[in-house]
Amino acid sequence: MRLSIKGETVLLTGASAGIGMALAQQMAGEVGVLILVARREDRLLDLKKQLEAQYKGLRVVVRACDLVDLEAVKALVDGLEREGEEIGILVNNAGFGDISLLEFAGWDKLQRMIQLNVTSLTYLTHRLIGKMIARKKGGILNISSSAGLTFMAGAASYVGTKHYVTSFTESLRCEVQHLGVVVTQVCPGPVATEFESVSGNPTGMSVPKWLEISAEQCARESLRGFVRGKPLIVTGWMMSMMMFFSSMTPRFLMRFVWGRLARMLRERQLPR
Protein backbone atom coordinates (compact mmCIF):
# COMPACT_ATOMS: atom_id res chain seq x y z
CA MET A 1 0.00 0.00 0.00
CA ARG A 2 1.42 3.36 -1.03
CA LEU A 3 1.29 6.44 1.18
CA SER A 4 0.72 10.07 0.23
CA ILE A 5 2.24 12.72 2.49
CA LYS A 6 0.96 15.61 0.38
CA GLY A 7 -0.75 18.21 2.53
CA GLU A 8 -0.51 16.07 5.67
CA THR A 9 0.32 17.22 9.20
CA VAL A 10 3.57 15.55 10.30
CA LEU A 11 4.89 15.21 13.84
CA LEU A 12 8.66 14.73 13.65
CA THR A 13 10.77 14.08 16.75
CA GLY A 14 14.49 14.71 17.01
CA ALA A 15 14.23 17.39 14.34
CA SER A 16 17.04 19.68 15.53
CA ALA A 17 19.92 17.81 13.88
CA GLY A 18 21.06 14.83 11.84
CA ILE A 19 18.52 12.54 10.20
CA GLY A 20 15.59 14.42 11.76
CA MET A 21 16.63 17.75 10.27
CA ALA A 22 17.26 16.11 6.89
CA LEU A 23 13.81 14.49 6.99
CA ALA A 24 12.20 17.86 7.77
CA GLN A 25 13.99 19.54 4.88
CA GLN A 26 13.02 16.81 2.43
CA MET A 27 9.37 16.55 3.52
CA ALA A 28 8.78 20.29 3.61
CA GLY A 29 7.91 20.63 -0.06
CA GLU A 30 5.10 18.07 0.16
CA VAL A 31 3.44 18.30 3.57
CA GLY A 32 1.04 20.96 4.82
CA VAL A 33 2.18 21.25 8.45
CA LEU A 34 5.46 20.21 10.06
CA ILE A 35 5.45 19.90 13.85
CA LEU A 36 9.11 19.85 14.86
CA VAL A 37 9.95 18.44 18.29
CA ALA A 38 13.32 18.38 20.08
CA ARG A 39 14.98 19.78 23.19
CA ARG A 40 16.95 22.53 21.45
CA GLU A 41 14.35 25.18 20.66
CA ASP A 42 16.84 27.60 19.11
CA ARG A 43 17.76 25.09 16.41
CA LEU A 44 14.11 24.32 15.73
CA LEU A 45 13.31 28.02 15.34
CA ASP A 46 16.19 28.42 12.88
CA LEU A 47 14.88 25.46 10.88
CA LYS A 48 11.32 26.84 10.97
CA LYS A 49 12.54 30.17 9.59
CA GLN A 50 14.48 28.46 6.81
CA LEU A 51 11.65 26.13 5.76
CA GLU A 52 8.84 28.69 5.84
CA ALA A 53 10.94 31.08 3.76
CA GLN A 54 11.62 28.36 1.20
CA TYR A 55 8.10 26.86 1.05
CA LYS A 56 5.41 29.55 1.13
CA GLY A 57 2.44 27.23 1.72
CA LEU A 58 4.09 25.40 4.61
CA ARG A 59 3.22 25.95 8.28
CA VAL A 60 5.91 24.94 10.75
CA VAL A 61 5.10 24.45 14.43
CA VAL A 62 7.94 24.27 16.95
CA ARG A 63 7.61 22.43 20.24
CA ALA A 64 10.58 22.22 22.58
CA CYS A 65 10.22 19.01 24.59
CA ASP A 66 12.53 16.67 26.44
CA LEU A 67 11.16 13.35 25.17
CA VAL A 68 12.95 11.50 27.98
CA ASP A 69 10.35 12.99 30.34
CA LEU A 70 7.10 11.06 29.79
CA GLU A 71 5.02 13.74 31.52
CA ALA A 72 6.42 16.29 29.07
CA VAL A 73 5.52 13.98 26.17
CA LYS A 74 1.96 13.65 27.49
CA ALA A 75 1.71 17.43 27.80
CA LEU A 76 3.01 17.80 24.24
CA VAL A 77 0.30 15.57 22.75
CA ASP A 78 -2.41 17.06 24.98
CA GLY A 79 -1.44 20.55 23.83
CA LEU A 80 -1.48 19.64 20.15
CA GLU A 81 -4.92 18.06 20.56
CA ARG A 82 -6.27 21.21 22.25
CA GLU A 83 -4.89 23.27 19.36
CA GLY A 84 -6.75 21.07 16.88
CA GLU A 85 -3.72 19.61 15.13
CA GLU A 86 -4.80 16.44 13.29
CA ILE A 87 -1.60 14.47 12.90
CA GLY A 88 -1.60 12.18 9.88
CA ILE A 89 2.08 11.17 9.89
CA LEU A 90 4.24 10.36 12.92
CA VAL A 91 8.00 10.12 12.50
CA ASN A 92 9.66 8.67 15.61
CA ASN A 93 13.22 9.74 14.88
CA ALA A 94 14.52 10.87 18.29
CA GLY A 95 16.91 8.49 19.99
CA PHE A 96 20.46 8.05 21.19
CA GLY A 97 22.88 5.25 21.99
CA ASP A 98 25.43 4.13 24.53
CA ILE A 99 28.62 2.50 23.32
CA SER A 100 30.11 0.69 26.29
CA LEU A 101 30.32 -2.73 27.88
CA LEU A 102 27.41 -2.99 30.28
CA GLU A 103 29.39 -3.06 33.53
CA PHE A 104 31.08 0.23 32.62
CA ALA A 105 27.91 2.00 31.50
CA GLY A 106 26.26 4.66 33.68
CA TRP A 107 22.77 3.64 34.79
CA ASP A 108 21.32 7.15 34.51
CA LYS A 109 22.28 7.31 30.84
CA LEU A 110 20.94 3.83 30.14
CA GLN A 111 17.64 4.68 31.81
CA ARG A 112 17.28 7.87 29.74
CA MET A 113 18.10 5.95 26.58
CA ILE A 114 15.47 3.28 27.27
CA GLN A 115 12.92 5.98 28.13
CA LEU A 116 13.55 7.79 24.84
CA ASN A 117 14.16 4.90 22.44
CA VAL A 118 11.39 2.67 23.78
CA THR A 119 8.85 4.30 26.11
CA SER A 120 8.35 7.68 24.42
CA LEU A 121 8.26 6.11 20.95
CA THR A 122 5.60 3.65 22.10
CA TYR A 123 3.58 6.31 23.91
CA LEU A 124 3.47 8.67 20.91
CA THR A 125 2.46 5.81 18.63
CA HIS A 126 -0.24 4.67 21.06
CA ARG A 127 -1.69 8.18 21.38
CA LEU A 128 -1.82 8.89 17.65
CA ILE A 129 -2.54 5.64 15.84
CA GLY A 130 -6.20 5.42 16.89
CA LYS A 131 -7.14 8.56 14.97
CA MET A 132 -5.21 7.33 11.93
CA ILE A 133 -7.22 4.11 12.00
CA ALA A 134 -10.43 6.09 12.33
CA ARG A 135 -9.48 8.18 9.27
CA LYS A 136 -8.44 4.99 7.43
CA LYS A 137 -5.18 6.65 6.41
CA GLY A 138 -1.91 7.74 7.93
CA GLY A 139 1.64 6.63 8.44
CA ILE A 140 4.17 5.88 11.14
CA LEU A 141 7.89 5.94 10.35
CA ASN A 142 10.12 4.56 13.10
CA ILE A 143 13.85 5.16 12.85
CA SER A 144 15.37 2.00 14.28
CA SER A 145 18.92 0.82 13.50
CA SER A 146 20.77 -1.99 11.78
CA ALA A 147 21.58 -2.95 15.39
CA GLY A 148 17.93 -3.96 15.64
CA LEU A 149 18.51 -6.69 13.06
CA THR A 150 21.54 -8.34 14.64
CA PHE A 151 23.49 -8.36 17.91
CA MET A 152 26.88 -7.06 18.96
CA ALA A 153 29.15 -6.71 21.96
CA GLY A 154 29.85 -3.28 23.39
CA ALA A 155 26.33 -1.85 23.16
CA ALA A 156 23.98 -4.42 24.70
CA SER A 157 21.39 -1.98 26.05
CA TYR A 158 21.31 0.15 22.90
CA VAL A 159 20.97 -2.93 20.70
CA GLY A 160 18.19 -4.14 22.98
CA THR A 161 16.23 -0.90 22.54
CA LYS A 162 16.50 -1.15 18.77
CA HIS A 163 15.40 -4.79 18.79
CA TYR A 164 12.31 -3.54 20.60
CA VAL A 165 11.68 -0.90 17.93
CA THR A 166 12.15 -3.44 15.16
CA SER A 167 9.81 -6.05 16.68
CA PHE A 168 7.27 -3.42 17.77
CA THR A 169 7.14 -1.91 14.28
CA GLU A 170 6.84 -5.25 12.48
CA SER A 171 4.08 -6.39 14.81
CA LEU A 172 2.19 -3.11 14.61
CA ARG A 173 2.34 -3.20 10.83
CA CYS A 174 0.62 -6.58 10.89
CA GLU A 175 -2.11 -5.17 13.15
CA VAL A 176 -2.99 -2.17 10.97
CA GLN A 177 -1.89 -2.94 7.40
CA HIS A 178 -5.50 -3.69 6.37
CA LEU A 179 -6.79 -0.46 7.95
CA GLY A 180 -5.15 2.10 5.66
CA VAL A 181 -2.19 2.93 7.93
CA VAL A 182 1.37 2.44 6.68
CA VAL A 183 3.93 1.41 9.33
CA THR A 184 7.56 1.42 8.26
CA GLN A 185 10.89 1.07 10.01
CA VAL A 186 14.28 2.32 8.89
CA CYS A 187 17.40 0.43 9.97
CA PRO A 188 20.39 2.60 9.07
CA GLY A 189 23.98 1.70 9.62
CA PRO A 190 26.47 4.43 10.52
CA VAL A 191 25.25 7.90 9.56
CA ALA A 192 27.28 11.13 9.78
CA THR A 193 25.40 12.72 12.71
CA GLU A 194 25.98 13.57 16.38
CA PHE A 195 25.30 9.93 17.31
CA GLU A 196 28.86 8.94 18.21
CA SER A 197 29.61 12.08 20.23
CA VAL A 198 26.40 11.58 22.25
CA SER A 199 26.85 7.82 22.62
CA GLY A 200 30.44 8.08 23.79
CA ASN A 201 33.09 5.64 22.73
CA PRO A 202 35.49 4.72 25.55
CA THR A 203 36.93 1.85 23.50
CA GLY A 204 38.34 4.27 20.92
CA MET A 205 37.22 2.02 18.07
CA SER A 206 35.63 4.11 15.31
CA VAL A 207 33.29 3.22 12.46
CA PRO A 208 35.10 3.04 9.10
CA LYS A 209 34.32 6.12 7.01
CA TRP A 210 33.65 3.97 3.93
CA LEU A 211 30.65 2.48 5.74
CA GLU A 212 29.14 5.82 6.75
CA ILE A 213 26.45 7.63 4.75
CA SER A 214 25.17 11.21 5.04
CA ALA A 215 22.02 12.16 6.94
CA GLU A 216 20.62 13.49 3.67
CA GLN A 217 21.07 10.14 1.91
CA CYS A 218 19.53 8.30 4.87
CA ALA A 219 16.50 10.64 4.86
CA ARG A 220 16.08 10.40 1.09
CA GLU A 221 16.10 6.59 1.04
CA SER A 222 13.85 6.46 4.11
CA LEU A 223 11.17 8.70 2.61
CA ARG A 224 11.31 6.95 -0.76
CA GLY A 225 10.63 3.60 0.89
CA PHE A 226 8.02 5.03 3.28
CA VAL A 227 5.77 6.49 0.56
CA ARG A 228 6.05 3.21 -1.33
CA GLY A 229 4.74 1.44 1.77
CA LYS A 230 7.83 -0.69 2.38
CA PRO A 231 7.93 -2.43 5.77
CA LEU A 232 11.72 -2.32 6.22
CA ILE A 233 14.37 0.01 4.81
CA VAL A 234 18.10 -0.56 5.29
CA THR A 235 19.81 2.58 4.03
CA GLY A 236 23.02 2.44 2.02
CA TRP A 237 23.88 -0.41 -0.34
CA MET A 238 26.92 -1.42 1.71
CA MET A 239 24.90 -1.80 4.90
CA SER A 240 22.17 -3.64 2.98
CA MET A 241 24.75 -6.17 1.83
CA MET A 242 26.22 -6.50 5.32
CA MET A 243 22.81 -7.10 6.87
CA PHE A 244 22.04 -9.73 4.22
CA PHE A 245 25.23 -11.64 4.97
CA SER A 246 24.69 -11.19 8.71
CA SER A 247 21.24 -12.80 8.40
CA MET A 248 22.86 -15.77 6.64
CA THR A 249 25.62 -16.20 9.24
CA PRO A 250 24.98 -18.89 11.89
CA ARG A 251 24.39 -17.38 15.32
CA PHE A 252 27.01 -19.58 16.98
CA LEU A 253 29.61 -18.06 14.66
CA MET A 254 28.39 -14.54 15.43
CA ARG A 255 28.64 -15.28 19.15
CA PHE A 256 32.19 -16.57 18.70
CA VAL A 257 33.34 -13.46 16.80
CA TRP A 258 31.66 -10.96 19.14
CA GLY A 259 32.91 -12.88 22.19
CA ARG A 260 36.49 -12.49 20.99
CA LEU A 261 35.93 -8.82 20.24
CA ALA A 262 34.41 -8.28 23.69
CA ARG A 263 37.69 -9.36 25.28
CA MET A 264 39.49 -6.64 23.35
CA LEU A 265 36.86 -4.06 24.29
CA ARG A 266 37.11 -4.95 27.98
CA GLU A 267 40.89 -4.54 27.93
CA ARG A 268 40.44 -1.09 26.40
CA GLN A 269 37.90 -0.05 29.04
CA LEU A 270 39.63 -1.45 32.13
CA PRO A 271 41.26 1.23 34.32
CA ARG A 272 44.99 1.58 33.64
VOPAGU-2260 file (C-alpha; in pm, 1 decimal, decimal comma):
REM VOPAGU-2260
SITE   aa  ch    i         X         Y         Z
SITE  MET   A    0       0,0       0,0       0,0
SITE  ARG   A    1     141,7     335,7    -103,1
SITE  LEU   A    2     129,2     643,6     118,4
SITE  SER   A    3      72,3    1006,6      22,7
SITE  ILE   A    4     224,1    1272,1     249,3
SITE  LYS   A    5      95,7    1561,3      38,1
SITE  GLY   A    6     -75,3    1821,4     252,9
SITE  GLU   A    7     -50,6    1606,8     567,2
SITE  THR   A    8      31,8    1721,8     919,5
SITE  VAL   A    9     356,9    1554,9    1030,2
SITE  LEU   A   10     489,2    1520,5    1384,2
SITE  LEU   A   11     865,9    1472,5    1364,9
SITE  THR   A   12    1077,3    1408,2    1675,1
SITE  GLY   A   13    1449,0    1470,6    1701,5
SITE  ALA   A   14    1423,3    1739,1    1433,8
SITE  SER   A   15    1704,4    1967,9    1553,2
SITE  ALA   A   16    1992,2    1781,1    1387,6
SITE  GLY   A   17    2105,5    1483,5    1183,7
SITE  ILE   A   18    1851,5    1254,1    1020,3
SITE  GLY   A   19    1558,8    1441,6    1175,7
SITE  MET   A   20    1663,2    1774,8    1027,1
SITE  ALA   A   21    1726,0    1611,3     688,9
SITE  LEU   A   22    1381,0    1449,4     699,1
SITE  ALA   A   23    1219,7    1786,3     776,6
SITE  GLN   A   24    1399,2    1953,8     488,4
SITE  GLN   A   25    1302,3    1680,7     242,8
SITE  MET   A   26     937,4    1654,7     352,3
SITE  ALA   A   27     878,1    2029,2     361,4
SITE  GLY   A   28     791,4    2062,6      -5,6
SITE  GLU   A   29     509,8    1807,2      16,1
SITE  VAL   A   30     344,5    1829,9     356,8
SITE  GLY   A   31     104,1    2096,4     482,3
SITE  VAL   A   32     218,1    2125,2     844,7
SITE  LEU   A   33     545,6    2021,2    1006,0
SITE  ILE   A   34     544,9    1990,2    1384,5
SITE  LEU   A   35     910,6    1985,2    1486,4
SITE  VAL   A   36     995,5    1844,0    1829,0
SITE  ALA   A   37    1331,6    1837,9    2007,9
SITE  ARG   A   38    1498,3    1978,0    2318,9
SITE  ARG   A   39    1695,1    2253,4    2144,6
SITE  GLU   A   40    1434,7    2517,5    2066,0
SITE  ASP   A   41    1684,5    2760,3    1910,9
SITE  ARG   A   42    1775,6    2508,8    1641,4
SITE  LEU   A   43    1411,2    2432,1    1573,1
SITE  LEU   A   44    1330,7    2801,8    1533,7
SITE  ASP   A   45    1618,8    2842,5    1287,9
SITE  LEU   A   46    1488,3    2545,6    1088,4
SITE  LYS   A   47    1132,2    2684,0    1097,2
SITE  LYS   A   48    1253,9    3017,0     958,9
SITE  GLN   A   49    1448,1    2845,6     681,2
SITE  LEU   A   50    1165,3    2613,3     575,5
SITE  GLU   A   51     883,7    2869,2     584,1
SITE  ALA   A   52    1094,1    3107,8     376,1
SITE  GLN   A   53    1161,8    2835,6     119,7
SITE  TYR   A   54     810,3    2686,1     104,6
SITE  LYS   A   55     540,6    2954,7     113,0
SITE  GLY   A   56     244,2    2723,5     171,8
SITE  LEU   A   57     408,6    2540,3     461,3
SITE  ARG   A   58     322,3    2594,7     827,9
SITE  VAL   A   59     591,5    2493,5    1074,9
SITE  VAL   A   60     509,6    2444,6    1442,9
SITE  VAL   A   61     794,5    2427,3    1694,5
SITE  ARG   A   62     760,6    2243,0    2024,0
SITE  ALA   A   63    1058,1    2221,8    2258,2
SITE  CYS   A   64    1021,6    1900,8    2459,0
SITE  ASP   A   65    1253,0    1666,5    2644,3
SITE  LEU   A   66    1116,2    1335,1    2517,1
SITE  VAL   A   67    1294,5    1150,4    2797,6
SITE  ASP   A   68    1034,6    1298,8    3033,5
SITE  LEU   A   69     710,5    1106,0    2979,3
SITE  GLU   A   70     502,2    1374,1    3151,9
SITE  ALA   A   71     642,0    1629,0    2907,2
SITE  VAL   A   72     551,5    1398,3    2617,4
SITE  LYS   A   73     196,3    1364,5    2749,0
SITE  ALA   A   74     171,3    1743,2    2780,3
SITE  LEU   A   75     300,9    1779,8    2423,9
SITE  VAL   A   76      30,2    1557,1    2275,4
SITE  ASP   A   77    -241,5    1706,4    2497,6
SITE  GLY   A   78    -144,2    2054,7    2383,1
SITE  LEU   A   79    -148,2    1963,5    2015,2
SITE  GLU   A   80    -492,0    1805,8    2056,0
SITE  ARG   A   81    -626,8    2120,8    2224,8
SITE  GLU   A   82    -489,2    2327,3    1936,0
SITE  GLY   A   83    -674,9    2106,7    1688,0
SITE  GLU   A   84    -371,9    1960,6    1513,0
SITE  GLU   A   85    -479,9    1644,3    1329,4
SITE  ILE   A   86    -159,5    1446,7    1289,8
SITE  GLY   A   87    -159,5    1218,0     987,8
SITE  ILE   A   88     207,8    1117,2     988,8
SITE  LEU   A   89     423,7    1035,7    1292,0
SITE  VAL   A   90     800,5    1011,6    1250,3
SITE  ASN   A   91     966,3     866,7    1560,6
SITE  ASN   A   92    1321,9     973,9    1488,3
SITE  ALA   A   93    1451,7    1086,9    1829,0
SITE  GLY   A   94    1691,4     849,1    1998,7
SITE  PHE   A   95    2046,1     804,9    2118,9
SITE  GLY   A   96    2288,1     524,8    2198,6
SITE  ASP   A   97    2543,3     413,1    2452,8
SITE  ILE   A   98    2862,4     250,4    2332,1
SITE  SER   A   99    3010,6      68,8    2629,0
SITE  LEU   A  100    3032,4    -273,2    2788,5
SITE  LEU   A  101    2740,7    -299,1    3027,9
SITE  GLU   A  102    2939,3    -306,3    3353,3
SITE  PHE   A  103    3107,6      22,6    3262,4
SITE  ALA   A  104    2790,7     200,5    3149,9
SITE  GLY   A  105    2625,5     465,7    3367,7
SITE  TRP   A  106    2277,2     364,2    3479,1
SITE  ASP   A  107    2131,9     714,9    3450,6
SITE  LYS   A  108    2227,9     731,4    3084,4
SITE  LEU   A  109    2093,9     382,9    3014,1
SITE  GLN   A  110    1763,7     468,3    3180,8
SITE  ARG   A  111    1728,4     786,9    2974,2
SITE  MET   A  112    1809,8     595,3    2657,5
SITE  ILE   A  113    1546,6     328,1    2726,8
SITE  GLN   A  114    1292,5     597,7    2812,7
SITE  LEU   A  115    1354,6     779,2    2483,8
SITE  ASN   A  116    1416,3     490,0    2243,7
SITE  VAL   A  117    1138,9     266,8    2378,1
SITE  THR   A  118     885,5     430,1    2610,6
SITE  SER   A  119     834,7     768,0    2441,6
SITE  LEU   A  120     826,1     611,0    2095,0
SITE  THR   A  121     560,4     365,2    2210,0
SITE  TYR   A  122     358,3     630,8    2390,8
SITE  LEU   A  123     346,6     866,9    2091,4
SITE  THR   A  124     245,9     581,1    1863,2
SITE  HIS   A  125     -23,9     467,5    2105,6
SITE  ARG   A  126    -169,2     817,6    2138,4
SITE  LEU   A  127    -181,9     889,4    1764,7
SITE  ILE   A  128    -254,5     564,1    1584,2
SITE  GLY   A  129    -620,3     541,8    1689,3
SITE  LYS   A  130    -714,2     855,6    1497,2
SITE  MET   A  131    -521,3     733,2    1192,5
SITE  ILE   A  132    -721,5     411,3    1199,7
SITE  ALA   A  133   -1043,4     609,4    1233,3
SITE  ARG   A  134    -947,6     817,7     927,3
SITE  LYS   A  135    -844,0     499,3     742,7
SITE  LYS   A  136    -518,2     664,7     641,2
SITE  GLY   A  137    -191,5     773,7     793,5
SITE  GLY   A  138     163,6     662,9     843,9
SITE  ILE   A  139     417,3     588,1    1114,2
SITE  LEU   A  140     788,5     593,8    1034,6
SITE  ASN   A  141    1012,0     455,9    1309,5
SITE  ILE   A  142    1384,9     515,8    1284,6
SITE  SER   A  143    1537,4     200,5    1428,1
SITE  SER   A  144    1892,2      82,4    1350,3
SITE  SER   A  145    2076,7    -198,5    1178,4
SITE  ALA   A  146    2158,3    -294,6    1538,8
SITE  GLY   A  147    1792,9    -396,1    1564,1
SITE  LEU   A  148    1851,2    -669,3    1305,7
SITE  THR   A  149    2153,5    -834,2    1464,0
SITE  PHE   A  150    2349,1    -836,1    1790,9
SITE  MET   A  151    2687,8    -706,3    1896,1
SITE  ALA   A  152    2914,5    -671,4    2196,3
SITE  GLY   A  153    2984,8    -328,2    2338,7
SITE  ALA   A  154    2632,9    -184,9    2316,1
SITE  ALA   A  155    2398,1    -441,8    2470,3
SITE  SER   A  156    2139,1    -198,3    2604,6
SITE  TYR   A  157    2131,4      14,9    2289,7
SITE  VAL   A  158    2097,0    -293,3    2070,0
SITE  GLY   A  159    1818,6    -413,7    2298,3
SITE  THR   A  160    1622,7     -89,6    2254,3
SITE  LYS   A  161    1650,4    -114,8    1876,9
SITE  HIS   A  162    1539,9    -478,8    1878,9
SITE  TYR   A  163    1231,1    -353,8    2060,5
SITE  VAL   A  164    1167,8     -89,6    1792,9
SITE  THR   A  165    1214,7    -344,5    1515,6
SITE  SER   A  166     981,1    -604,7    1668,1
SITE  PHE   A  167     726,8    -342,4    1776,6
SITE  THR   A  168     714,3    -191,2    1428,5
SITE  GLU   A  169     684,2    -524,9    1248,1
SITE  SER   A  170     407,7    -639,3    1481,4
SITE  LEU   A  171     219,5    -311,0    1461,1
SITE  ARG   A  172     234,3    -319,7    1083,2
SITE  CYS   A  173      61,5    -658,3    1089,0
SITE  GLU   A  174    -211,0    -516,9    1315,0
SITE  VAL   A  175    -299,0    -216,5    1096,7
SITE  GLN   A  176    -189,4    -294,3     740,3
SITE  HIS   A  177    -550,1    -368,9     636,8
SITE  LEU   A  178    -678,7     -45,6     794,5
SITE  GLY   A  179    -514,8     209,9     566,1
SITE  VAL   A  180    -218,5     292,7     793,0
SITE  VAL   A  181     137,5     243,7     668,0
SITE  VAL   A  182     393,0     141,4     933,3
SITE  THR   A  183     756,2     141,6     825,6
SITE  GLN   A  184    1088,8     107,4    1000,5
SITE  VAL   A  185    1428,4     232,4     889,3
SITE  CYS   A  186    1739,8      43,4     997,1
SITE  PRO   A  187    2039,3     260,2     906,5
SITE  GLY   A  188    2398,5     169,9     962,4
SITE  PRO   A  189    2647,4     443,3    1052,2
SITE  VAL   A  190    2525,2     790,2     955,7
SITE  ALA   A  191    2728,1    1112,7     978,3
SITE  THR   A  192    2540,0    1272,1    1271,3
SITE  GLU   A  193    2598,1    1357,4    1638,0
SITE  PHE   A  194    2530,0     992,9    1730,7
SITE  GLU   A  195    2885,5     893,7    1821,3
SITE  SER   A  196    2961,2    1207,7    2022,8
SITE  VAL   A  197    2640,2    1158,3    2225,3
SITE  SER   A  198    2685,3     781,8    2262,4
SITE  GLY   A  199    3043,5     808,5    2379,0
SITE  ASN   A  200    3309,2     564,4    2273,1
SITE  PRO   A  201    3548,7     472,5    2555,3
SITE  THR   A  202    3693,5     185,3    2350,3
SITE  GLY   A  203    3834,4     426,8    2092,3
SITE  MET   A  204    3722,2     201,6    1806,9
SITE  SER   A  205    3562,7     410,6    1530,7
SITE  VAL   A  206    3328,6     321,7    1246,1
SITE  PRO   A  207    3510,5     303,5     909,6
SITE  LYS   A  208    3431,9     611,7     701,1
SITE  TRP   A  209    3364,8     397,1     393,3
SITE  LEU   A  210    3064,8     248,2     574,2
SITE  GLU   A  211    2914,3     582,2     675,4
SITE  ILE   A  212    2645,2     763,4     475,1
SITE  SER   A  213    2516,8    1120,8     504,3
SITE  ALA   A  214    2202,1    1215,6     694,5
SITE  GLU   A  215    2062,2    1348,9     366,8
SITE  GLN   A  216    2106,8    1013,9     191,4
SITE  CYS   A  217    1953,1     829,6     486,6
SITE  ALA   A  218    1650,4    1063,6     486,3
SITE  ARG   A  219    1607,9    1039,9     108,7
SITE  GLU   A  220    1610,2     659,1     103,7
SITE  SER   A  221    1384,7     645,9     411,0
SITE  LEU   A  222    1117,2     870,5     260,7
SITE  ARG   A  223    1130,7     695,0     -75,6
SITE  GLY   A  224    1063,3     359,9      89,4
SITE  PHE   A  225     802,2     503,4     327,8
SITE  VAL   A  226     577,3     649,1      56,2
SITE  ARG   A  227     605,5     321,3    -132,6
SITE  GLY   A  228     474,0     144,4     177,1
SITE  LYS   A  229     782,6     -68,7     238,3
SITE  PRO   A  230     792,7    -243,5     576,9
SITE  LEU   A  231    1172,3    -231,6     622,0
SITE  ILE   A  232    1437,4       1,1     480,7
SITE  VAL   A  233    1809,9     -55,7     528,8
SITE  THR   A  234    1981,0     258,3     403,4
SITE  GLY   A  235    2301,9     244,1     201,7
SITE  TRP   A  236    2387,6     -40,6     -34,2
SITE  MET   A  237    2692,0    -141,9     170,5
SITE  MET   A  238    2490,0    -180,3     489,9
SITE  SER   A  239    2216,9    -364,2     297,7
SITE  MET   A  240    2474,7    -617,4     182,8
SITE  MET   A  241    2621,6    -650,4     532,1
SITE  MET   A  242    2280,8    -709,8     687,1
SITE  PHE   A  243    2203,9    -972,6     422,0
SITE  PHE   A  244    2522,7   -1163,7     496,7
SITE  SER   A  245    2468,6   -1118,7     871,3
SITE  SER   A  246    2124,4   -1280,1     839,6
SITE  MET   A  247    2286,4   -1576,9     663,7
SITE  THR   A  248    2561,9   -1620,4     924,1
SITE  PRO   A  249    2497,8   -1889,2    1189,3
SITE  ARG   A  250    2438,6   -1738,2    1532,3
SITE  PHE   A  251    2701,4   -1958,3    1697,9
SITE  LEU   A  252    2961,0   -1806,5    1465,6
SITE  MET   A  253    2839,3   -1453,5    1542,6
SITE  ARG   A  254    2864,4   -1527,9    1915,3
SITE  PHE   A  255    3219,1   -1656,7    1870,3
SITE  VAL   A  256    3333,7   -1345,8    1680,0
SITE  TRP   A  257    3165,5   -1096,1    1913,7
SITE  GLY   A  258    3290,6   -1287,7    2218,9
SITE  ARG   A  259    3648,6   -1248,9    2098,5
SITE  LEU   A  260    3593,4    -881,6    2023,9
SITE  ALA   A  261    3440,6    -828,0    2369,1
SITE  ARG   A  262    3768,7    -936,0    2528,3
SITE  MET   A  263    3949,0    -664,4    2334,6
SITE  LEU   A  264    3686,3    -405,6    2428,6
SITE  ARG   A  265    3711,5    -495,2    2798,3
SITE  GLU   A  266    4089,0    -454,3    2792,5
SITE  ARG   A  267    4044,2    -109,4    2639,8
SITE  GLN   A  268    3789,8      -4,8    2904,5
SITE  LEU   A  269    3963,3    -145,3    3213,2
SITE  PRO   A  270    4126,2     123,3    3432,2
SITE  ARG   A  271    4498,6     158,3    3364,0
